[in-house]
Amino acid sequence: MNNAFWLPVIFMVLMGVAMLLYVLLDGFDLGVGVLLQSGTDEQKDVMISSIGPFWDANETWLVLGIGLLLVAFPLAHGVILTALYLPVALMLAGLILRGVAFDFRVKAQDDHKVVWNRIFFGGSLLASGAQGYMLGMHVVGYERTWINVGFALLIALCLIAGYALLGAGWLILKTEGALQKRAVTWARKSLWLTGVGIGAVSLMTPMVSERIFEKWFSMPNLLFLSPIPLLTLVLFVVVERSLRTLPQKDDRHAWLPFAGTIGIFVLAFLGLAYSLYPNLVVNRITIWDAASAPESLMLILVGTVIVLPVILGYTIFSYRVFRGKARELTYY
């Protein structure tokens, strides 16, 4: 085994898995935060309760992904974080505001709870938008032109909608009654703007690199890769049609919008990962250019192999323990 070749590939896969899990897991609770101000006071308590046992642990995947980028690909870490210094700072500010607001809103008096609800909403919106902007700039290789910045702002808006779609799907699954019905409406409003974002990334990515264009549109790659956009379109249709039938008395298909949205995000991630590989920065830095020494990567891999199953095990355990419908969050 050529460690200098395979270890960077392994760490890119690990980093990609960590970031995908972050987007899926923290994405739905960011989405619930974005939707918070659309609910009644009673519904807001249930919405917060639905993410209460999970939201803090979900952010562990972001820490793991950024940590792997730092230790495994320090050159790329420096370039990316330098280019995205302001949106990263805004994202962290949003996540901090969410954390503070979550803890204080539950214990605050009624007149103060309104303020903390707004801060939780604002922090969720800020973190979601910053992540979307970072994704947009990453796709275009961090070149700041008016077109690229406009594209990144569009992706910021669309990712907010994507997270709102995830959050609404989660609420459909975890709630009932009037709140579940409202969540269906929120999901319908978010669905196609999410599609616009995925379509925009899909169109822009091959435009910024001839190599990426050839990877997608040369034969026979075009035939082999066609299931990705086709399945994505099918899932959009499935989610849209399922939302027409919800809510149902037996709650039989309440899982479909959330599961379908997860499928859409996974397919979009796989398409983007295929496009960018082996680059960490489009047209500039490959994983082998940016990788730490093989000896360092081997040592880090040992630690990752120990830590990753622990995080996965805790995540699975927490979701199993707190399965079922959410109720109003209370402290005794």
JOPEUR-V858581 format. One record per residue. N is the residue number from 1. PHI is phi in whole degrees, 0 to 359 (* if undefined). OMEGA is omega in whole degrees, -180 to 180 (NA if undefined). NEAR is the number of other C-alpha atoms within 12 Angstrom. Layout:
# JOPEUR-V858581
N;PHI;OMEGA;NEAR  N;PHI;OMEGA;NEAR
This chain:
# JOPEUR-V858581
1;*;177;7  2;274;-175;10  3;299;-179;20  4;296;179;23  5;270;-170;22  6;279;-178;20  7;297;174;30  8;299;178;38  9;296;180;29  10;300;-178;28  11;288;175;41  12;294;178;37  13;295;180;25  14;299;179;28  15;295;179;33  16;297;179;30  17;297;179;27  18;298;-179;32  19;290;177;34  20;296;180;31  21;296;176;30  22;297;-179;35  23;300;-179;39  24;289;-173;39  25;277;177;36  26;285;178;40  27;299;-178;45  28;289;180;46  29;281;169;49  30;296;178;50  31;297;176;48  32;298;177;52  33;296;178;53  34;298;-178;43  35;274;-169;45  36;304;-175;43  37;290;180;28  38;274;-179;24  39;263;173;29  40;285;-179;17  41;302;179;21  42;294;180;21  43;293;178;31  44;299;178;37  45;296;179;33  46;291;179;31  47;298;177;48  48;295;179;46  49;299;-177;34  50;294;180;40  51;251;-174;41  52;308;-177;32  53;283;-168;24  54;241;-163;29  55;299;-176;37  56;292;179;26  57;293;179;28  58;301;-179;34  59;288;176;33  60;302;-178;27  61;293;175;32  62;293;178;32  63;299;180;23  64;296;-179;31  65;297;179;30  66;293;178;30  67;297;178;22  68;294;176;35  69;298;-179;35  70;293;-173;26  71;276;-177;31  72;267;-177;41  73;228;-174;39  74;299;179;28  75;296;179;25  76;294;178;33  77;302;180;28  78;296;-179;21  79;294;-176;23  80;293;-178;32  81;291;175;24  82;293;-179;17  83;292;-174;23  84;247;-174;29  85;304;-176;20  86;293;179;18  87;297;176;30  88;295;178;26  89;298;178;20  90;294;178;26  91;298;180;30  92;296;177;26  93;298;178;24  94;297;179;30  95;294;177;36  96;294;179;23  97;300;178;29  98;299;-177;39  99;298;180;32  100;295;-177;26  101;295;-179;29  102;300;-177;38  103;288;-174;25  104;279;-176;22  105;294;-177;32  106;289;-175;29  107;259;-176;19  108;281;172;19  109;291;-172;12  110;303;-177;16  111;289;177;12  112;272;-178;16  113;299;179;23  114;301;-180;25  115;295;-178;22  116;291;174;32  117;298;180;40  118;294;179;29  119;292;177;32  120;297;176;40  121;298;-179;39  122;296;178;34  123;296;178;35  124;295;180;46  125;296;-179;41  126;295;-179;35  127;295;-179;43  128;294;-180;44  129;296;179;38  130;297;178;35  131;295;177;42  132;295;178;40  133;297;178;39  134;297;178;39  135;298;179;40  136;299;180;39  137;291;178;38  138;295;-180;38  139;298;-177;39  140;268;175;38  141;76;175;32  142;68;175;31  143;276;-175;25  144;271;168;21  145;246;-180;13  146;299;180;13  147;294;-178;17  148;293;179;28  149;295;176;24  150;298;176;20  151;298;-180;33  152;297;178;36  153;293;176;28  154;297;179;32  155;295;176;39  156;301;179;36  157;296;-177;35  158;289;178;36  159;290;174;47  160;302;177;44  161;295;179;41  162;297;177;49  163;293;176;48  164;297;177;46  165;296;176;49  166;299;-179;47  167;297;178;49  168;295;176;51  169;299;178;49  170;297;-180;48  171;292;175;49  172;299;-179;44  173;287;-168;37  174;259;-176;35  175;235;-180;36  176;209;176;29  177;71;-174;24  178;296;-180;19  179;293;177;36  180;298;179;35  181;296;177;30  182;296;-180;30  183;298;176;40  184;298;178;42  185;297;179;29  186;298;-180;37  187;296;179;43  188;300;-179;34  189;291;-176;23  190;270;-168;36  191;300;-170;41  192;280;172;25  193;292;172;27  194;299;178;35  195;298;177;35  196;299;180;25  197;296;179;34  198;295;178;40  199;295;180;25  200;295;178;31  201;295;-179;37  202;297;179;33  203;281;-176;23  204;288;-174;30  205;303;178;36  206;291;180;28  207;285;-176;23  208;271;-176;28  209;208;175;23  210;296;180;18  211;299;179;21  212;293;178;31  213;301;-180;22  214;293;179;19  215;297;-177;27  216;266;-166;30  217;249;172;19  218;278;178;17  219;270;5;13  220;267;-178;12  221;304;-178;18  222;302;180;18  223;289;-178;15  224;295;-175;15  225;268;-178;22  226;302;178;19  227;299;-178;19  228;295;178;28  229;293;-180;30  230;293;178;19  231;294;177;22  232;299;178;31  233;297;178;28  234;300;-180;20  235;294;175;30  236;300;180;37  237;294;180;23  238;299;-180;25  239;297;-179;37  240;298;-179;30  241;289;178;20  242;294;179;30  243;293;177;37  244;292;-175;20  245;264;-176;22  246;260;-3;32  247;280;179;30  248;243;-179;20  249;297;-178;13  250;273;177;12  251;60;-171;22  252;293;-175;15  253;251;-178;24  254;295;-179;34  255;281;-171;32  256;297;-179;34  257;299;-179;43  258;292;180;41  259;296;179;28  260;295;178;34  261;293;175;47  262;301;178;33  263;301;178;27  264;298;-180;38  265;295;-180;39  266;296;180;28  267;296;178;29  268;297;178;36  269;295;-180;30  270;298;178;26  271;296;179;31  272;292;179;36  273;298;178;30  274;298;-179;28  275;296;-173;35  276;280;-176;36  277;302;3;27  278;264;-176;30  279;272;168;30  280;265;171;41  281;233;-173;35  282;305;175;32  283;65;-176;26  284;229;-171;24  285;228;175;24  286;267;-180;22  287;295;-180;35  288;282;175;31  289;296;-171;24  290;266;-170;34  291;289;171;36  292;291;179;30  293;299;-179;23  294;306;179;26  295;297;178;16  296;293;180;21  297;297;179;33  298;297;179;24  299;294;179;17  300;295;-179;28  301;298;178;28  302;300;179;16  303;295;-180;17  304;294;179;26  305;297;178;18  306;280;-173;14  307;285;-173;19  308;301;178;25  309;298;178;15  310;296;179;15  311;295;178;24  312;298;-179;24  313;298;179;15  314;296;-180;19  315;299;-180;27  316;298;-180;18  317;298;-177;17  318;294;179;20  319;290;177;22  320;288;-178;13  321;296;-174;13  322;258;176;19  323;289;-180;19  324;101;-176;20  325;287;180;25  326;276;174;29  327;234;-178;25  328;301;-179;21  329;281;-180;23  330;227;176;17  331;239;-180;12  332;239;NA;5
